[in-house]
Amino acid sequence: MPTAAPPEAARGIGASVETLSPQQREMLETGLRFVRSSLTMDVQEPTDTVVASRTAALNQLAELERHFGMKPR
């Protein structure tokens, strides 16, 4: 009988913090900060669709930060 996928796999998050080297973790944190800056500094007319899309992306980013043990900003 097949087992259920772990919650992380269901959300598309497969790597664990333990498998990352310190350099990989630093690279990941730097990349996530860059992505957050890019999302928040993207100048667009704040329509409902744009705001909802940006909020969803920032929520996904915060979930990734929590998954890898980073402090969400």
C-alpha positions in Angstrom: 0.0 0.0 0.0 1.5 3.4 -1.0 2.2 5.9 1.7 1.2 9.5 1.6 3.7 12.1 0.4 5.1 14.3 3.2 3.5 17.7 3.4 6.6 19.3 2.0 6.4 17.2 -1.1 2.8 18.1 -1.6 3.7 21.8 -1.6 6.6 21.2 -4.0 9.3 21.6 -1.4 11.7 18.7 -1.5 15.0 19.6 0.1 15.6 19.7 3.8 17.8 22.1 5.7 20.1 19.2 6.8 21.1 18.5 3.2 22.4 22.0 2.6 26.0 23.0 3.1 26.7 26.4 4.8 27.6 27.9 1.4 24.4 26.5 -0.2 22.3 27.9 2.7 23.9 31.3 2.3 23.3 31.2 -1.5 19.6 30.3 -0.8 19.1 33.1 1.7 20.7 35.6 -0.7 18.5 34.4 -3.5 15.4 34.6 -1.4 16.3 38.1 -0.3 16.8 39.1 -4.0 13.4 37.6 -4.9 11.7 39.4 -2.1 13.2 42.7 -3.1 12.2 42.1 -6.7 8.6 41.4 -5.8 8.3 44.4 -3.5 10.0 46.9 -5.8 8.2 45.9 -8.9 6.3 49.1 -9.9 2.9 48.4 -11.2 -0.5 49.9 -10.9 -1.9 48.4 -7.7 -4.9 46.7 -9.2 -6.7 44.0 -7.2 -5.1 41.3 -9.4 -1.5 42.7 -9.0 -1.9 43.0 -5.2 -3.3 39.5 -5.0 -0.5 38.1 -7.1 2.2 39.9 -5.2 0.7 38.8 -1.8 0.5 35.2 -3.0 4.1 35.2 -4.2 5.3 36.8 -0.9 3.3 34.2 1.1 5.0 31.4 -0.9 8.4 33.0 -0.2 7.6 33.2 3.5 6.7 29.5 3.4 10.1 28.7 1.8 11.9 30.8 4.4 10.1 29.0 7.2 10.8 25.6 5.6 14.6 26.3 5.5 14.6 27.7 9.1 15.0 31.3 8.0 13.3 34.2 9.7 10.5 35.4 7.4 10.7 39.1 6.8 
